[in-house]
Amino acid sequence: MKLLLYCTKTKPYLSLYKGFCRNDYVLDNEDRGGILNGKIVAECDFEVEEIQNKLTNNNSHLELFTNNLIEKELFEKSCLNRYEMFSYLKNNFTKKDEIKGYAIYLKNLHIFDKPNELFYYDGKTKEGDFYHLYRTPQNMMYVYDIDELKCILISIKPEHLCKILNGEQTILVRKKVLKEMLK
C-alpha cells in the first residue's frame, strides 16, 4: 500500500523552483503560478510506529521516543521541536503524563513530474466514472480501486510538504492513523 501526499490549499503557496543545478520546492505568500496547493504531488511507501513516552529525571521530564528512534532523532526527522510536537499532541493525553501519537516513516519518495488533481473512483457505479472530490481530506482517507484498497491519501500543510519534497523531513507526526496503516 502506498501513501499519496496531498498539499493543502492553505497559504503559503508551494511551488517548484527550477535552478541551474537542481530543483527546489519553495514557499511564497503570493500566487506566482505553478503552485502545488490542492494537488497530489508525490507518493511513497511508509511504516508507522507509535510514539511512546516515559518520565525521566525523577518523574519531572516527559521524553518521547519510538522503538527505533530516541527523542532527539524523532524531533530532527519530523522537523519539529519539542514545543511544536507537544503542542500538536497536547490533546492526545490519555492518562496523566501519557501522550499518544504516531510517527509515519516516509520511504521511497516519488515526486510526480506533473501533480495530480484530486479524484476518486466510486466502485459502486459503472466502470470508468470518475468523480472529483468536493471536500478535501481533513487528515487522511482511503483510496479504492473497484472495492480494493489501493492507497491512503494524506493531507499535509505546505510548509511540511516543502521540507519533505526537499529531503529535509522524513517523518510525519500524527495524532491518529487509519487501522490499515498499523499492519
OpenMM code with the backbone's topology and positions (N, CA, C; nanometers):
from openmm import Vec3, app, unit

residues = "MET LYS LEU LEU LEU TYR CYS THR LYS THR LYS PRO TYR LEU SER LEU TYR LYS GLY PHE CYS ARG ASN ASP TYR VAL LEU ASP ASN GLU ASP ARG GLY GLY ILE LEU ASN GLY LYS ILE VAL ALA GLU CYS ASP PHE GLU VAL GLU GLU ILE GLN ASN LYS LEU THR ASN ASN ASN SER HIS LEU GLU LEU PHE THR ASN ASN LEU ILE GLU LYS GLU LEU PHE GLU LYS SER CYS LEU ASN ARG TYR GLU MET PHE SER TYR LEU LYS ASN ASN PHE THR LYS LYS ASP GLU ILE LYS GLY TYR ALA ILE TYR LEU LYS ASN LEU HIS ILE PHE ASP LYS PRO ASN GLU LEU PHE TYR TYR ASP GLY LYS THR LYS GLU GLY ASP PHE TYR HIS LEU TYR ARG THR PRO GLN ASN MET MET TYR VAL TYR ASP ILE ASP GLU LEU LYS CYS ILE LEU ILE SER ILE LYS PRO GLU HIS LEU CYS LYS ILE LEU ASN GLY GLU GLN THR ILE LEU VAL ARG LYS LYS VAL LEU LYS GLU MET LEU LYS".split()
positions = [
    Vec3(0.0843, -0.1167, 0.0000),
    Vec3(0.0000, 0.0000, 0.0000),
    Vec3(0.0896, 0.1241, 0.0000),
    Vec3(0.0473, 0.2237, -0.0752),
    Vec3(0.1216, 0.3485, -0.0881),
    Vec3(0.0502, 0.4612, -0.0140),
    Vec3(0.1258, 0.5652, 0.0106),
    Vec3(0.0733, 0.6872, 0.0703),
    Vec3(0.0815, 0.7955, -0.0373),
    Vec3(-0.0302, 0.8609, -0.0660),
    Vec3(-0.0320, 0.9730, -0.1593),
    Vec3(-0.0244, 1.1018, -0.0785),
    Vec3(0.0667, 1.1921, -0.1150),
    Vec3(0.0874, 1.3167, -0.0409),
    Vec3(0.0147, 1.4312, -0.1102),
    Vec3(-0.0845, 1.4846, -0.0407),
    Vec3(-0.1683, 1.5925, -0.0916),
    Vec3(-0.1325, 1.7230, -0.0211),
    Vec3(-0.1090, 1.8279, -0.0974),
    Vec3(-0.0762, 1.9600, -0.0415),
    Vec3(-0.2053, 2.0365, -0.0145),
    Vec3(-0.2247, 2.0785, 0.1096),
    Vec3(-0.3462, 2.1523, 0.1438),
    Vec3(-0.3515, 2.2846, 0.0662),
    Vec3(-0.4694, 2.3429, 0.0605),
    Vec3(-0.4895, 2.4664, -0.0156),
    Vec3(-0.4544, 2.5914, 0.0632),
    Vec3(-0.4129, 2.5766, 0.1862),
    Vec3(-0.3821, 2.6926, 0.2694),
    Vec3(-0.2526, 2.7608, 0.2267),
    Vec3(-0.2405, 2.8888, 0.2600),
    Vec3(-0.1146, 2.9602, 0.2367),
    Vec3(-0.0128, 2.9145, 0.3383),
    Vec3(0.1130, 2.9229, 0.3124),
    Vec3(0.1760, 2.9792, 0.1937),
    Vec3(0.1630, 2.8848, 0.0739),
    Vec3(0.1907, 2.9383, -0.0439),
    Vec3(0.1842, 2.8591, -0.1653),
    Vec3(0.3131, 2.7800, -0.1819),
    Vec3(0.2992, 2.6569, -0.2249),
    Vec3(0.4140, 2.5695, -0.2512),
    Vec3(0.4332, 2.5608, -0.4014),
    Vec3(0.5553, 2.5839, -0.4462),
    Vec3(0.5829, 2.5724, -0.5898),
    Vec3(0.7236, 2.5197, -0.6120),
    Vec3(0.7475, 2.4759, -0.7338),
    Vec3(0.8775, 2.4220, -0.7728),
    Vec3(0.9606, 2.5341, -0.8319),
    Vec3(1.0833, 2.5488, -0.7810),
    Vec3(1.1782, 2.6450, -0.8353),
    Vec3(1.2849, 2.5663, -0.9097),
    Vec3(1.2927, 2.5869, -1.0402),
    Vec3(1.3907, 2.5141, -1.1215),
    Vec3(1.5191, 2.5943, -1.1270),
    Vec3(1.6213, 2.5430, -1.0593),
    Vec3(1.7501, 2.6099, -1.0552),
    Vec3(1.8450, 2.5562, -1.1609),
    Vec3(1.9665, 2.6073, -1.1618),
    Vec3(2.0669, 2.5675, -1.2600),
    Vec3(2.1102, 2.4220, -1.2403),
    Vec3(2.1406, 2.3854, -1.1164),
    Vec3(2.1909, 2.2508, -1.0886),
    Vec3(2.0860, 2.1571, -1.0307),
    Vec3(1.9835, 2.2116, -0.9690),
    Vec3(1.8830, 2.1250, -0.9064),
    Vec3(1.7507, 2.1997, -0.8925),
    Vec3(1.6497, 2.1224, -0.8619),
    Vec3(1.5172, 2.1798, -0.8378),
    Vec3(1.4931, 2.1869, -0.6877),
    Vec3(1.4320, 2.2944, -0.6441),
    Vec3(1.3957, 2.3112, -0.5038),
    Vec3(1.2486, 2.3477, -0.4963),
    Vec3(1.1873, 2.3064, -0.3879),
    Vec3(1.0494, 2.3450, -0.3607),
    Vec3(1.0544, 2.4619, -0.2647),
    Vec3(0.9745, 2.5649, -0.2938),
    Vec3(0.9792, 2.6881, -0.2155),
    Vec3(0.8386, 2.7290, -0.1735),
    Vec3(0.8319, 2.8108, -0.0695),
    Vec3(0.7064, 2.8651, -0.0191),
    Vec3(0.7011, 3.0135, -0.0509),
    Vec3(0.5815, 3.0614, -0.0844),
    Vec3(0.5643, 3.2017, -0.1164),
    Vec3(0.4236, 3.2434, -0.0737),
    Vec3(0.4073, 3.3664, -0.0305),
    Vec3(0.2751, 3.4155, 0.0098),
    Vec3(0.1932, 3.4662, -0.1084),
    Vec3(0.2549, 3.4781, -0.2262),
    Vec3(0.1838, 3.5226, -0.3454),
    Vec3(0.1769, 3.4087, -0.4455),
    Vec3(0.0673, 3.4018, -0.5189),
    Vec3(0.0496, 3.3018, -0.6232),
    Vec3(0.1220, 3.3498, -0.7486),
    Vec3(0.2357, 3.2908, -0.7771),
    Vec3(0.3153, 3.3281, -0.8945),
    Vec3(0.2993, 3.2257, -1.0072),
    Vec3(0.1989, 3.1402, -0.9950),
    Vec3(0.1747, 3.0385, -1.0970),
    Vec3(0.2501, 2.9103, -1.0651),
    Vec3(0.1976, 2.8002, -1.1125),
    Vec3(0.2630, 2.6707, -1.0920),
    Vec3(0.2565, 2.6210, -0.9487),
    Vec3(0.1579, 2.6673, -0.8732),
    Vec3(0.1513, 2.6253, -0.7331),
    Vec3(0.1022, 2.4811, -0.7230),
    Vec3(0.1451, 2.4148, -0.6172),
    Vec3(0.1121, 2.2752, -0.5946),
    Vec3(0.0014, 2.2571, -0.4916),
    Vec3(-0.0439, 2.3647, -0.4303),
    Vec3(-0.1509, 2.3556, -0.3305),
    Vec3(-0.2765, 2.2977, -0.3953),
    Vec3(-0.3425, 2.2064, -0.3233),
    Vec3(-0.4635, 2.1449, -0.3747),
    Vec3(-0.4382, 2.0309, -0.4708),
    Vec3(-0.3143, 1.9797, -0.4739),
    Vec3(-0.2801, 1.8720, -0.5671),
    Vec3(-0.2058, 1.7585, -0.4950),
    Vec3(-0.2124, 1.6412, -0.5546),
    Vec3(-0.1342, 1.5266, -0.5069),
    Vec3(0.0008, 1.5364, -0.5750),
    Vec3(0.1075, 1.5536, -0.4970),
    Vec3(0.2373, 1.5844, -0.5560),
    Vec3(0.3368, 1.4691, -0.5499),
    Vec3(0.3097, 1.3672, -0.4669),
    Vec3(0.4065, 1.2580, -0.4540),
    Vec3(0.3396, 1.1347, -0.3960),
    Vec3(0.4107, 1.0240, -0.4050),
    Vec3(0.3675, 0.9012, -0.3397),
    Vec3(0.4890, 0.8384, -0.2741),
    Vec3(0.4654, 0.7541, -0.1745),
    Vec3(0.5766, 0.6877, -0.1075),
    Vec3(0.5278, 0.5629, -0.0350),
    Vec3(0.6235, 0.4798, 0.0019),
    Vec3(0.5967, 0.3693, 0.0921),
    Vec3(0.6029, 0.4266, 0.2327),
    Vec3(0.5528, 0.3539, 0.3302),
    Vec3(0.5544, 0.4059, 0.4661),
    Vec3(0.5527, 0.2941, 0.5687),
    Vec3(0.5958, 0.3283, 0.6872),
    Vec3(0.5831, 0.2443, 0.8062),
    Vec3(0.5347, 0.3337, 0.9181),
    Vec3(0.4617, 0.2761, 1.0115),
    Vec3(0.4054, 0.3544, 1.1215),
    Vec3(0.4504, 0.2936, 1.2537),
    Vec3(0.4894, 0.3798, 1.3451),
    Vec3(0.5240, 0.3392, 1.4816),
    Vec3(0.4513, 0.4293, 1.5800),
    Vec3(0.4115, 0.3731, 1.6903),
    Vec3(0.3503, 0.4533, 1.7949),
    Vec3(0.4586, 0.5329, 1.8661),
    Vec3(0.4286, 0.6583, 1.8948),
    Vec3(0.5205, 0.7403, 1.9734),
    Vec3(0.4942, 0.7065, 2.1196),
    Vec3(0.5978, 0.6668, 2.1877),
    Vec3(0.5863, 0.6284, 2.3279),
    Vec3(0.6469, 0.7385, 2.4143),
    Vec3(0.6259, 0.7282, 2.5439),
    Vec3(0.6822, 0.8283, 2.6330),
    Vec3(0.7165, 0.7656, 2.7666),
    Vec3(0.8054, 0.8332, 2.8361),
    Vec3(0.8409, 0.7914, 2.9718),
    Vec3(0.8836, 0.9142, 3.0506),
    Vec3(0.8622, 0.9075, 3.1788),
    Vec3(0.9078, 1.0150, 3.2670),
    Vec3(1.0523, 0.9888, 3.3063),
    Vec3(1.1340, 1.0920, 3.3005),
    Vec3(1.2751, 1.0814, 3.3390),
    Vec3(1.3058, 1.1900, 3.4414),
    Vec3(1.4287, 1.1952, 3.4871),
    Vec3(1.4731, 1.2978, 3.5827),
    Vec3(1.3800, 1.3062, 3.7032),
    Vec3(1.3680, 1.1957, 3.7748),
    Vec3(1.2822, 1.1906, 3.8939),
    Vec3(1.1369, 1.2287, 3.8629),
    Vec3(1.0879, 1.1767, 3.7521),
    Vec3(0.9493, 1.1999, 3.7087),
    Vec3(0.9174, 1.3470, 3.6800),
    Vec3(1.0169, 1.4241, 3.6372),
    Vec3(0.9937, 1.5660, 3.6115),
    Vec3(1.0001, 1.6018, 3.4624),
    Vec3(1.0411, 1.5083, 3.3784),
    Vec3(1.0609, 1.5379, 3.2368),
    Vec3(0.9998, 1.4247, 3.1541),
    Vec3(0.9080, 1.4583, 3.0643),
    Vec3(0.8463, 1.3597, 2.9765),
    Vec3(0.9288, 1.3502, 2.8491),
    Vec3(0.9752, 1.2305, 2.8158),
    Vec3(1.0574, 1.2080, 2.6979),
    Vec3(0.9807, 1.1221, 2.5984),
    Vec3(0.9840, 1.1614, 2.4707),
    Vec3(0.9164, 1.0880, 2.3646),
    Vec3(1.0175, 1.0036, 2.2875),
    Vec3(0.9720, 0.8887, 2.2370),
    Vec3(1.0576, 0.8016, 2.1577),
    Vec3(0.9714, 0.7019, 2.0824),
    Vec3(1.0326, 0.6329, 1.9852),
    Vec3(0.9677, 0.5200, 1.9181),
    Vec3(1.0566, 0.3992, 1.9416),
    Vec3(1.0186, 0.2846, 1.8891),
    Vec3(1.1038, 0.1660, 1.9022),
    Vec3(1.2379, 0.1853, 1.8333),
    Vec3(1.2414, 0.2690, 1.7292),
    Vec3(1.3632, 0.2880, 1.6502),
    Vec3(1.4346, 0.4203, 1.6726),
    Vec3(1.3696, 0.5167, 1.7359),
    Vec3(1.4289, 0.6499, 1.7486),
    Vec3(1.4237, 0.7027, 1.8911),
    Vec3(1.5311, 0.7682, 1.9300),
    Vec3(1.5292, 0.8416, 2.0564),
    Vec3(1.4656, 0.9782, 2.0287),
    Vec3(1.4352, 1.0513, 2.1339),
    Vec3(1.3628, 1.1776, 2.1217),
    Vec3(1.4299, 1.2750, 2.0243),
    Vec3(1.5598, 1.2934, 2.0358),
    Vec3(1.6317, 1.3890, 1.9510),
    Vec3(1.6159, 1.3537, 1.8032),
    Vec3(1.6265, 1.2250, 1.7687),
    Vec3(1.6110, 1.1815, 1.6297),
    Vec3(1.4674, 1.2027, 1.5802),
    Vec3(1.3727, 1.1778, 1.6676),
    Vec3(1.2321, 1.1980, 1.6329),
    Vec3(1.2061, 1.3448, 1.5995),
    Vec3(1.2594, 1.4353, 1.6786),
    Vec3(1.2440, 1.5788, 1.6524),
    Vec3(1.3136, 1.6180, 1.5219),
    Vec3(1.4360, 1.5698, 1.5002),
    Vec3(1.5120, 1.6049, 1.3798),
    Vec3(1.4440, 1.5556, 1.2530),
    Vec3(1.4010, 1.4304, 1.2516),
    Vec3(1.3443, 1.3704, 1.1300),
    Vec3(1.2024, 1.4185, 1.1018),
    Vec3(1.1339, 1.4690, 1.2033),
    Vec3(0.9991, 1.5234, 1.1824),
    Vec3(1.0031, 1.6750, 1.1600),
    Vec3(1.1214, 1.7356, 1.1777),
    Vec3(1.1390, 1.8812, 1.1656),
    Vec3(1.0491, 1.9572, 1.2617),
    Vec3(1.0267, 1.8982, 1.3796),
    Vec3(0.9506, 1.9635, 1.4853),
    Vec3(1.0395, 1.9767, 1.6080),
    Vec3(1.0273, 2.0864, 1.6778),
    Vec3(1.0997, 2.0972, 1.8038),
    Vec3(1.0096, 2.0438, 1.9158),
    Vec3(1.0619, 2.0383, 2.0344),
    Vec3(0.9883, 1.9815, 2.1476),
    Vec3(0.8555, 2.0543, 2.1712),
    Vec3(0.8583, 2.1864, 2.1680),
    Vec3(0.7376, 2.2650, 2.1904),
    Vec3(0.6323, 2.2358, 2.0829),
    Vec3(0.6731, 2.2350, 1.9553),
    Vec3(0.5794, 2.2107, 1.8455),
    Vec3(0.5155, 2.0720, 1.8558),
    Vec3(0.5962, 1.9706, 1.8874),
    Vec3(0.5419, 1.8354, 1.8956),
    Vec3(0.4445, 1.8224, 2.0126),
    Vec3(0.4827, 1.8753, 2.1283),
    Vec3(0.3943, 1.8667, 2.2440),
    Vec3(0.2677, 1.9500, 2.2222),
    Vec3(0.2792, 2.0655, 2.1571),
    Vec3(0.1613, 2.1468, 2.1280),
    Vec3(0.0666, 2.0726, 2.0354),
    Vec3(0.1225, 2.0058, 1.9343),
    Vec3(0.0392, 1.9319, 1.8393),
    Vec3(-0.0285, 1.8119, 1.9060),
    Vec3(0.0450, 1.7407, 1.9893),
    Vec3(-0.0084, 1.6192, 2.0519),
    Vec3(-0.0782, 1.6452, 2.1848),
    Vec3(-0.0846, 1.7701, 2.2291),
    Vec3(-0.1345, 1.8015, 2.3637),
    Vec3(-0.2738, 1.7475, 2.3916),
    Vec3(-0.3605, 1.7446, 2.2933),
    Vec3(-0.4955, 1.6936, 2.3152),
    Vec3(-0.5017, 1.5417, 2.3106),
    Vec3(-0.3903, 1.4788, 2.2889),
    Vec3(-0.3856, 1.3331, 2.2824),
    Vec3(-0.3311, 1.2719, 2.4109),
    Vec3(-0.3419, 1.3420, 2.5220),
    Vec3(-0.3039, 1.2851, 2.6503),
    Vec3(-0.4157, 1.1920, 2.6941),
    Vec3(-0.3815, 1.0659, 2.7180),
    Vec3(-0.4837, 0.9682, 2.7546),
    Vec3(-0.4943, 0.9515, 2.9054),
    Vec3(-0.3844, 0.9523, 2.9746),
    Vec3(-0.3808, 0.9457, 3.1211),
    Vec3(-0.2835, 1.0522, 3.1671),
    Vec3(-0.2704, 1.0674, 3.2952),
    Vec3(-0.1759, 1.1669, 3.3457),
    Vec3(-0.0361, 1.1385, 3.2903),
    Vec3(0.0224, 1.2369, 3.2245),
    Vec3(0.1575, 1.2290, 3.1690),
    Vec3(0.1742, 1.1178, 3.0659),
    Vec3(0.0659, 1.0790, 2.9972),
    Vec3(0.0796, 0.9805, 2.8908),
    Vec3(0.0266, 1.0421, 2.7619),
    Vec3(0.1115, 1.0501, 2.6638),
    Vec3(0.0757, 1.1132, 2.5374),
    Vec3(0.0679, 1.0050, 2.4298),
    Vec3(-0.0202, 1.0222, 2.3326),
    Vec3(-0.0328, 0.9230, 2.2274),
    Vec3(-0.0192, 0.9916, 2.0927),
    Vec3(0.0557, 0.9288, 2.0047),
    Vec3(0.0746, 0.9798, 1.8697),
    Vec3(0.1440, 0.8741, 1.7857),
    Vec3(0.1632, 0.9059, 1.6582),
    Vec3(0.2234, 0.8109, 1.5659),
    Vec3(0.3291, 0.8792, 1.4808),
    Vec3(0.4361, 0.8059, 1.4524),
    Vec3(0.5398, 0.8510, 1.3606),
    Vec3(0.5213, 0.7732, 1.2313),
    Vec3(0.5025, 0.8448, 1.1210),
    Vec3(0.4892, 0.7817, 0.9899),
    Vec3(0.6211, 0.8029, 0.9160),
    Vec3(0.6942, 0.6940, 0.8951),
    Vec3(0.8215, 0.6991, 0.8242),
    Vec3(0.7929, 0.6999, 0.6743),
    Vec3(0.8402, 0.8018, 0.6045),
    Vec3(0.8203, 0.8136, 0.4601),
    Vec3(0.9403, 0.7520, 0.3889),
    Vec3(0.9142, 0.6524, 0.3031),
    Vec3(1.0232, 0.5802, 0.2359),
    Vec3(0.9981, 0.5764, 0.0862),
    Vec3(1.1061, 0.5737, 0.0099),
    Vec3(1.0990, 0.5628, -0.1361),
    Vec3(1.0073, 0.6694, -0.1964),
    Vec3(1.0337, 0.7936, -0.1607),
    Vec3(0.9534, 0.9061, -0.2072),
    Vec3(0.9657, 0.9203, -0.3588),
    Vec3(0.8526, 0.9283, -0.4263),
    Vec3(0.8490, 0.9513, -0.5709),
    Vec3(0.7672, 1.0778, -0.5947),
    Vec3(0.8343, 1.1836, -0.6395),
    Vec3(0.7681, 1.3110, -0.6674),
    Vec3(0.7182, 1.3068, -0.8112),
    Vec3(0.5917, 1.3372, -0.8314),
    Vec3(0.5339, 1.3329, -0.9655),
    Vec3(0.5868, 1.4476, -1.0503),
    Vec3(0.6180, 1.4187, -1.1760),
    Vec3(0.6589, 1.5243, -1.2695),
    Vec3(0.5448, 1.6223, -1.2916),
    Vec3(0.4238, 1.5683, -1.2968),
    Vec3(0.3047, 1.6515, -1.3111),
    Vec3(0.2131, 1.6185, -1.1941),
    Vec3(0.1845, 1.7162, -1.1073),
    Vec3(0.0964, 1.6901, -0.9926),
    Vec3(-0.0410, 1.6419, -1.0387),
    Vec3(-0.1029, 1.5564, -0.9600),
    Vec3(-0.2332, 1.5002, -0.9921),
    Vec3(-0.3442, 1.5776, -0.9228),
    Vec3(-0.4535, 1.5949, -0.9944),
    Vec3(-0.5720, 1.6556, -0.9362),
    Vec3(-0.6382, 1.5548, -0.8436),
    Vec3(-0.7147, 1.6018, -0.7477),
    Vec3(-0.7876, 1.5135, -0.6579),
    Vec3(-0.9046, 1.4492, -0.7297),
    Vec3(-0.9136, 1.3179, -0.7213),
    Vec3(-1.0300, 1.2472, -0.7732),
    Vec3(-1.0380, 1.1121, -0.7046),
    Vec3(-1.1511, 1.0501, -0.7166),
    Vec3(-1.1636, 0.9133, -0.6680),
    Vec3(-1.2635, 0.8400, -0.7549),
    Vec3(-1.2518, 0.7098, -0.7556),
    Vec3(-1.3436, 0.6255, -0.8302),
    Vec3(-1.4373, 0.5597, -0.7318),
    Vec3(-1.5651, 0.5738, -0.7536),
    Vec3(-1.6641, 0.5100, -0.6688),
    Vec3(-1.6953, 0.3744, -0.7307),
    Vec3(-1.6466, 0.2672, -0.6692),
    Vec3(-1.6601, 0.1323, -0.7231),
    Vec3(-1.8040, 0.0860, -0.7357),
    Vec3(-1.8980, 0.1589, -0.6770),
    Vec3(-2.0380, 0.1181, -0.6818),
    Vec3(-2.1078, 0.1677, -0.8087),
    Vec3(-2.0414, 0.2508, -0.8863),
    Vec3(-2.1014, 0.2990, -1.0097),
    Vec3(-2.0417, 0.2232, -1.1272),
    Vec3(-2.0944, 0.2485, -1.2452),
    Vec3(-2.0428, 0.1755, -1.3615),
    Vec3(-1.8951, 0.2077, -1.3825),
    Vec3(-1.8244, 0.1110, -1.4374),
    Vec3(-1.6796, 0.1235, -1.4545),
    Vec3(-1.6454, 0.2449, -1.5417),
    Vec3(-1.5433, 0.3163, -1.5013),
    Vec3(-1.4943, 0.4275, -1.5803),
    Vec3(-1.5431, 0.5641, -1.5362),
    Vec3(-1.6359, 0.5719, -1.4431),
    Vec3(-1.6829, 0.7016, -1.3952),
    Vec3(-1.5918, 0.7530, -1.2848),
    Vec3(-1.5373, 0.8704, -1.3031),
    Vec3(-1.4533, 0.9312, -1.2007),
    Vec3(-1.5244, 1.0541, -1.1484),
    Vec3(-1.5085, 1.0797, -1.0212),
    Vec3(-1.5733, 1.1932, -0.9576),
    Vec3(-1.4693, 1.2784, -0.8875),
    Vec3(-1.4814, 1.4073, -0.9033),
    Vec3(-1.3927, 1.4963, -0.8287),
    Vec3(-1.4399, 1.5043, -0.6844),
    Vec3(-1.3464, 1.5129, -0.5935),
    Vec3(-1.3821, 1.5293, -0.4534),
    Vec3(-1.4252, 1.6735, -0.4321),
    Vec3(-1.5356, 1.6907, -0.3652),
    Vec3(-1.5818, 1.8257, -0.3349),
    Vec3(-1.5220, 1.8762, -0.2057),
    Vec3(-1.4819, 1.7845, -0.1203),
    Vec3(-1.4155, 1.8205, 0.0047),
    Vec3(-1.2837, 1.7465, 0.0100),
    Vec3(-1.1815, 1.8163, 0.0453),
    Vec3(-1.0506, 1.7527, 0.0563),
    Vec3(-1.0408, 1.6789, 0.1886),
    Vec3(-0.9498, 1.5827, 0.1969),
    Vec3(-0.9355, 1.5098, 0.3233),
    Vec3(-0.8848, 1.6027, 0.4327),
    Vec3(-0.9468, 1.5978, 0.5478),
    Vec3(-0.9023, 1.6808, 0.6594),
    Vec3(-0.7743, 1.6260, 0.7207),
    Vec3(-0.7538, 1.4979, 0.7109),
    Vec3(-0.6347, 1.4350, 0.7644),
    Vec3(-0.5867, 1.3290, 0.6653),
    Vec3(-0.6612, 1.2204, 0.6569),
    Vec3(-0.6280, 1.1155, 0.5612),
    Vec3(-0.7535, 1.0374, 0.5265),
    Vec3(-0.7493, 0.9696, 0.4120),
    Vec3(-0.8639, 0.8919, 0.3675),
    Vec3(-0.8174, 0.7766, 0.2794),
    Vec3(-0.9026, 0.6759, 0.2696),
    Vec3(-0.8739, 0.5620, 0.1842),
    Vec3(-0.9006, 0.5975, 0.0383),
    Vec3(-0.8239, 0.5371, -0.0515),
    Vec3(-0.8485, 0.5475, -0.1946),
    Vec3(-0.8637, 0.4051, -0.2458),
    Vec3(-0.9791, 0.3764, -0.3056),
    Vec3(-1.0110, 0.2422, -0.3530),
    Vec3(-1.0074, 0.2352, -0.5044),
    Vec3(-0.9801, 0.1169, -0.5551),
    Vec3(-0.9893, 0.0888, -0.6974),
    Vec3(-1.0787, -0.0335, -0.7116),
    Vec3(-1.2019, -0.0123, -0.7544),
    Vec3(-1.3027, -0.1175, -0.7677),
    Vec3(-1.3068, -0.2029, -0.6405),
    Vec3(-1.3400, -0.1396, -0.5301),
    Vec3(-1.3575, -0.2007, -0.3977),
    Vec3(-1.2307, -0.2605, -0.3369),
    Vec3(-1.1161, -0.2383, -0.3964),
    Vec3(-0.9899, -0.2875, -0.3398),
    Vec3(-0.9104, -0.1675, -0.2895),
    Vec3(-0.8689, -0.1739, -0.1630),
    Vec3(-0.7917, -0.0645, -0.1053),
    Vec3(-0.6575, -0.0536, -0.1775),
    Vec3(-0.6310, 0.0607, -0.2368),
    Vec3(-0.5086, 0.0800, -0.3132),
    Vec3(-0.4063, 0.1650, -0.2393),
    Vec3(-0.4505, 0.2736, -0.1792),
    Vec3(-0.3568, 0.3637, -0.1135),
    Vec3(-0.4320, 0.4526, -0.0150),
    Vec3(-0.3538, 0.5322, 0.0542),
    Vec3(-0.4095, 0.6263, 0.1508),
    Vec3(-0.3664, 0.7663, 0.1099),
    Vec3(-0.4625, 0.8561, 0.1023),
    Vec3(-0.4375, 0.9955, 0.0684),
    Vec3(-0.4248, 1.0724, 0.1984),
    Vec3(-0.3114, 1.1404, 0.2163),
    Vec3(-0.2871, 1.2138, 0.3399),
    Vec3(-0.2669, 1.3616, 0.3073),
    Vec3(-0.3307, 1.4465, 0.3849),
    Vec3(-0.3274, 1.5898, 0.3663),
    Vec3(-0.2124, 1.6486, 0.4487),
    Vec3(-0.1285, 1.7308, 0.3841),
    Vec3(-0.0100, 1.7862, 0.4510),
    Vec3(-0.0027, 1.9354, 0.4233),
    Vec3(0.0244, 2.0135, 0.5260),
    Vec3(0.0391, 2.1582, 0.5109),
    Vec3(0.1598, 2.1881, 0.4215),
    Vec3(0.1524, 2.2979, 0.3435),
    Vec3(0.2609, 2.3308, 0.2506),
    Vec3(0.3991, 2.3408, 0.3155),
    Vec3(0.4058, 2.3976, 0.4362),
    Vec3(0.5371, 2.4147, 0.4987),
    Vec3(0.6028, 2.2809, 0.5335),
    Vec3(0.5234, 2.1809, 0.5683),
    Vec3(0.5805, 2.0485, 0.5962),
    Vec3(0.6087, 1.9736, 0.4665),
    Vec3(0.5191, 1.9852, 0.3691),
    Vec3(0.5398, 1.9168, 0.2423),
    Vec3(0.6625, 1.9708, 0.1700),
    Vec3(0.6882, 2.0990, 0.1830),
    Vec3(0.8082, 2.1592, 0.1245),
    Vec3(0.9342, 2.0912, 0.1789),
    Vec3(0.9373, 2.0690, 0.3103),
    Vec3(1.0529, 2.0032, 0.3727),
    Vec3(1.0642, 1.8576, 0.3288),
    Vec3(0.9515, 1.7905, 0.3114),
    Vec3(0.9535, 1.6510, 0.2656),
    Vec3(1.0078, 1.6438, 0.1235),
    Vec3(0.9560, 1.7282, 0.0339),
    Vec3(0.9990, 1.7258, -0.1064),
    Vec3(1.1446, 1.7656, -0.1232),
    Vec3(1.1955, 1.8506, -0.0338),
    Vec3(1.3363, 1.8910, -0.0384),
    Vec3(1.4283, 1.7949, 0.0371),
    Vec3(1.3728, 1.6869, 0.0931),
    Vec3(1.4541, 1.5841, 0.1596),
    Vec3(1.4932, 1.6154, 0.3025),
    Vec3(1.4356, 1.7190, 0.3627),
    Vec3(1.4713, 1.7570, 0.4995),
    Vec3(1.3901, 1.6799, 0.6033),
    Vec3(1.2667, 1.6461, 0.5719),
    Vec3(1.1766, 1.5802, 0.6665),
    Vec3(1.1425, 1.4408, 0.6158),
    Vec3(1.1614, 1.3387, 0.7021),
    Vec3(1.1336, 1.2005, 0.6618),
    Vec3(1.0294, 1.1331, 0.7504),
    Vec3(0.9772, 1.2059, 0.8491),
    Vec3(0.8747, 1.1513, 0.9386),
    Vec3(0.7611, 1.2523, 0.9520),
    Vec3(0.6384, 1.2019, 0.9394),
    Vec3(0.5191, 1.2802, 0.9709),
    Vec3(0.4705, 1.2376, 1.1082),
    Vec3(0.4317, 1.3315, 1.1901),
    Vec3(0.3753, 1.3004, 1.3213),
    Vec3(0.2252, 1.3250, 1.3132),
    Vec3(0.1469, 1.2256, 1.3545),
    Vec3(0.0012, 1.2367, 1.3521),
    Vec3(-0.0570, 1.1896, 1.4844),
    Vec3(-0.1694, 1.2501, 1.5215),
    Vec3(-0.2390, 1.2091, 1.6436),
    Vec3(-0.3040, 1.0731, 1.6248),
    Vec3(-0.3569, 1.0498, 1.5051),
    Vec3(-0.4252, 0.9242, 1.4743),
    Vec3(-0.3839, 0.8778, 1.3360),
    Vec3(-0.3932, 0.7473, 1.3145),
    Vec3(-0.3717, 0.6904, 1.1816),
    Vec3(-0.4845, 0.5910, 1.1545),
    Vec3(-0.5010, 0.5544, 1.0312),
    Vec3(-0.6001, 0.4548, 0.9935),
    Vec3(-0.5517, 0.3164, 1.0359),
    Vec3(-0.6418, 0.2312, 1.0767),
    Vec3(-0.6001, 0.0996, 1.1307),
    Vec3(-0.5237, 0.0165, 1.0295),
    Vec3(-0.5517, 0.0319, 0.8998),
    Vec3(-0.4775, -0.0423, 0.7959),
    Vec3(-0.3318, 0.0007, 0.7891),
    Vec3(-0.3003, 0.1179, 0.8378),
    Vec3(-0.1620, 0.1654, 0.8357),
    Vec3(-0.0769, 0.0960, 0.9422),
    Vec3(-0.1386, 0.0373, 1.0399),
    Vec3(-0.0650, -0.0260, 1.1501),
    Vec3(-0.0261, -0.1709, 1.1199),
    Vec3(-0.0676, -0.2229, 1.0067),
    Vec3(-0.0384, -0.3625, 0.9725),
    Vec3(0.1014, -0.3782, 0.9187),
] * unit.nanometer
topology = app.Topology()
chain = topology.addChain("A")
for resn in residues:
    res = topology.addResidue(resn, chain)
    for name in ("N", "CA", "C"):
        topology.addAtom(name, app.Element.getBySymbol(name[0]), res)
